[in-house]
Amino acid sequence: MLSLPATLTHEQAKACVKQLTDGLRSEAAQVVVDAAKLRHFDSSALAVLLELRRECARAGKRFAVQGLPSRLLDLAKLYGISGLLPSA
């Protein structure tokens, strides 16, 4: 399982994508991202999740998220992308 950090804003996004993408290689056919620790974030957190979803698709792996904070889910709904972030 991969995990998001407690803080994920524009400043941390690039490093977070790299860390998650590197971790993706060691994951099984289903990649689950744990977002339960996420407390301070902006829309960059959604960009990070979408990029990881794309990387999973390239690697032929399924993608899911667990523990998505309700505020981030609301933001995903507002942007019309909540269906791209399936719940684990």
N, C-alpha and C positions, 0 to 999 in steps of 0.2 A: 504494500500500500504506500502511495505517495502522500505527502502532507503539505498543505500550504502553511506559511508562517503566520504569526499573529498579526503582522503588519505587511500589507501588500498594496503599495501605491505605485505611481509612475516611477518613482526613484528605485524601487526594488524589482520592478517587473522584468527587466532584461536578465538579471542574475537569477531570478526565480524560474524563468522559462528554461534557462540553461540547466539549472539544477534538476528540474523536473524531467526535462528531456533526457538528461544523462541517466536518471533513475529509471526511466521508461524501459531501457534495455534489459533490466533485470526483472521486470514484471512479467507475469504470466499473460495468457490470452485476454484476460479481463483486467484492465487498469482501473483501480479505484483511487480517487483523490479525496483525501480527508480534509475538509475545510473547517472542521470544528474549532480549531485554534484561532481562526481568522477573526480579528476584533476591529482593526483599523484598516480600511481599504477605500479605494475609489474604483472607478470603472475599469482601471487597468487590471484588476483582479479578474474581470470577465474576459479581457483580452488574453490574459495568461491561460485561463481555462480553455478558451477556444483554440489557442495555439497548440496546447497539449492535445486537445481533441483531434486536431489535424495531424499531429505527429502519430497519434495512435492509429488513425486511419491509414496513414502511410505504412505503418509497421504491421497492419493487419490485425490490430488488437481492438477490443471493445473498450469503451470509455464510460465511466460513471463517476458521479460525485456524491459524497455523503457529508452530512453535517453542514450544508450550505446555510450561512446565516440568512435569516428571513429578509433583512434589508438588501442583501445581495440578490436574493431570488426576486424580490420586488423590482430591482433595477433590471434584471434579466428579462422580466416580464414586460417592463416598460419599453425595452429595446426590441422586444419580440424574438428573443433568442432562448427563452427558458426551455424550449423543446430540444435544444442542442446540448443541454446539460442534464442528462438523465440521472435520476436518483439511484444510488446503489441500494 
